[in-house]
Amino acid sequence: MQNPDKSSFAFVMYPEYTPMMETHRAAEDLKDQVGIKTAFVVANYLLPEEYGNNAFFANRRDQQQQYLGEIKDRFETPMMLAPLRQDEPIDLDELSAFGDAVTGLDALGEQVTEVPQQ
């Protein structure tokens, strides 16, 4: 895990204060104690605009946006955004499709057929 040419490490967190702070501390400890740098972070369970058309959910979306800004400032690494889903991806096809959507690979379509091996 210490060779960035062979592996990478990512943290997944909710865009909320406590998970953000715990993740930041864990990333710093991992880097300082083991020498593993965080390759990217994922903000998970982002509320879609069309979800919950009321003041409560509007407030939660605003809070999430605030914490996304703080995550961006606190972590010196790329951030991916994972929206809240009605169900969880449970098999390989669903996980692959979700991963492609989060990373933006689904937008490439047929252009990417395999990942080159090193």
C-alpha positions, -999 to +999 in steps of 0.1 A: +000+000+000+030+023+003+037+021-034+015+046-052+023+030-086+006-002-074-022+009-051-040+040-038-059+048-007-092+067-005-114+078+023-152+079+020-171+102+043-204+119+048-202+157+042-207+165+079-185+180+106-176+149+127-169+125+098-148+152+080-127+158+111-123+121+119-113+114+083-088+143+083-072+130+114-070+095+101-055+106+068-028+126+086-021+096+109-019+073+080+006+096+062+027+104+093+028+069+109+028+046+079+038+068+050+006+062+030-008+093+013-045+096+006-051+095-032-086+110-031-116+114-009-153+106-016-182+127-002-210+101+001-248+104+005-252+138-011-288+148-012-301+154-047-320+187-054-352+168-062-351+149-029-373+163-001-388+195-014-391+212+020-371+234+044-355+205+063-339+190+032-330+224+018-311+231+050-294+198+049-283+204+013-269+238+022-250+222+051-236+196+028-224+223+004-207+241+032-189+210+043-179+201+007-161+234+006-144+226+039-134+192+027-119+207-004-099+232+017-088+206+043-077+178+020-050+184-006-064+157-029-091+152-055-127+148-043-154+127-058-191+131-051-214+102-045-251+110-045-276+094-021-293+064-037-326+048-031-309+014-029-273+003-023-253-013-051-249-049-041-234-069-070-204-064-092-224-048-121-242-023-098-209-014-080-191-010-114-219+013-127-219+033-095-181+036-096-182+047-132-208+074-124-188+087-094-155+088-112-170+102-144-159+071-164-195+066-175-193+098-196-165+082-216-188+054-227-172+029-251-139+048-252-126+029-221-127-008-226-099-019-202-075-005-177-039-010-187-018-032-163+016-020-151 
